[in-house]
Each structure stands twice: as structure tokens, then as C-alpha cells.
Amino acid sequence: MVEHFEQNGFTIVRGALSADLVSQLATDLAALVELARQHGGLVDASTGAGPVWQIVSPHHHAPIALEALRQGHIAQTIRECLDCDTVQLLQDAVVVKPARIGGAIDWHQDHTYTGFLRPAKLLSIRIALGPEDAEHGGLRVLSGSHRWGIARHDGFATTALQTGELDAAREVVGDAVIEAAKRQVCLKPGDISLHHCRTFHGSSENTSDVDRLTLVAHVFDGRCQLDAARLPADHAARFSTLADGTLDPDRFPPITIRPSER
């Protein structure tokens, strides 16, 4: 699994969450989405015609989100993929693609909006709470693209994705390599996928008859240091650090710590 991640820039863990935990997580997050819908708290992150709704930092309102990320098998896999002892949460979000009208997300790298942490030892976790495939607007990746030497940093925050990011890859590897690298990630409820912050990825429209509900989290090696010069001035106060320049664990909670360090 770790070898697959290192080689391809993504990997899948089947059945990472129990059916009971998936059911409770889906119930709690769906309730949070409905509450946000009623109060105008949904943010559209789509780069296409249809909506892709987001609620940022759901763990503040639904603690089960953090509990899910801290499950033993998931925690161990994250540590091994990042090759580190301590993993911290940068940001999580509930992502909803509405049935039949859910929009697409253009090809992009998460490094575009996480490049203020160095080195680039971050990954994104997606916990499927329903079926995810091409019909449901599931994740697509460009296998091996994390090794293409591309690391843009043009934006900030998951609600401000840049369009046209794949143009940078075309200039480096060409269209033929990009086409050969395309992979559809298919998940069932309780499966998770992980992808490197430099892995190009996106998703198509949700043409199915059910909403697609996913818990997404960006996590990082606790040794990463903040490059404050890469932060917009009005965001700097959100990123408190320790004396060594690493992010404050009181603000960015640990997901997992290697057992020997507890």
C-alpha cells in the first residue's frame, strides 16, 4: 500500500471504517449539511456548471469526523505514507455533490493552496460515505503526477480552486503522458483514498440519482514548517506556530502519534 502511494501518488484502503461508524458519520454529517443549507452556510467549490457544496471544519460541530480520521488502521496508513511520527490536521471539509446536478472539479494539485507548508509532506484523505465512481462524480487522479516536478502555489483555501492548472503539466510531460496517467478511483462506503498534495486530481459531474457525500481532510507531517511569506496577510493570524516554526497542535490537532511516543 505504501509502495503504491510512493509510486503512484495515491492509494486506496478498502473497508477502513466499520459499517456502524460509516452510518453514524453519514447521519451526523448529513444533518450538518441540512443545517448549513437552511442558514446559507454552504459554499460552492465547483469549477463547472453545477454546484459542489462544502462545509469547512465539520469536526468543530461533529466530533465524529475527527474520530473517524483517528481510527487505528487509517492513522497507521497515514503515518506510513508520510513516513513520519506525528500527523496533524490542516483542514477538513464535508463535500456534497447533489444528485443529477453536482458539478465537476477541474484537474488541480492541493499544493496550489497548501504550499505555505514546507516540505511538501501533506496528503488528502477522502472517506466515502456512499458509492463513488464516474457516475457519482468520484475522484480521478493522474497516476504518478506527484513525481512530475510540478508544485504550483497560486491560491489559498479549498473554496478558491484555480482553473487551468493542468496547463503546467502539459508543458512538462505532454498530452500523451497525461492521458495514459488518468485513473478513476472507485470507492464503496467505508473505503478511503489518500493522495499526495502534488498529485493532480479532479472529478466529473454527479449524474446519479443520489447525493454524493464525502469527508475530506488535508493532513501533514508534524515536522512541516510554516512559510509565512506564502500566506495572505489577512490569514497569517490563523496559523500559530511553535518556536521551531511548526504549526501549533492546539490549533491543528494531531490525527495520529506513533504509539512509542505516547
CORGI-V659143 format. One record per helix or strand. SS is the DSSP state (a for helix, b for strand). FROM is the first residue (numbers start at 1). TO is the last residue. If there is no record, write none. Layout:
# CORGI-V659143
ss: [SS,SS]
from: [FROM,FROM]
to: [TO,TO]
This chain:
# CORGI-V659143
ss: [a,b,a,b,b,a,a,a,b,b,b,a,b,b,b,b,a,a,a,b,b,b,b,b,b,b,a,a,b,b,b,a]
from: [2,10,19,43,53,58,64,72,86,102,105,111,117,122,132,139,145,166,175,182,187,192,201,206,212,225,228,233,241,246,254,259]
to: [8,13,38,44,56,60,69,82,97,102,108,114,118,128,132,142,147,173,181,184,187,196,203,206,221,226,230,238,241,247,257,261]
